[in-house]
Amino acid sequence: MFRRTERKLKRRECDDLIRDGAPVMTDVYPDGLEWWDGADAEMHWGEISPLLVNRRTASVHEGWVAHLWETESKEAIIRLDGWH
């Protein structure tokens, strides 16, 4: 089972995790939760990474915030919450 950590991820950290095989979970309205791994995770990350921000603000009309989720054994996934 994966649990959300308090840690927000920067673009370079996401690059490293995805290169190491971490899957990506996206959540954006109206699509809801979607799971991507392997080449699909890399492809979606390539589309999302330019829009990564540290936090949601009123001045950013479209963006994504990345959080680290882990299992007890430290297996990682990247959870990306988006808006537009």
VENSUL-V562375 format. One record per run of one state. SS is the DSSP state (h for helix, s for strand, l for the rest). FROM is the first residue (numbers start at 0). LEN is the number of residues. If there is no record, write none. Layout:
SS/FROM/LEN + SS/FROM/LEN
This chain:
l/0/2 + s/2/6 + l/8/2 + h/10/9 + l/19/3 + s/22/6 + l/28/3 + s/31/5 + l/36/1 + h/37/14 + s/51/1 + l/52/10 + s/62/8 + l/70/5 + s/75/8 + l/83/1
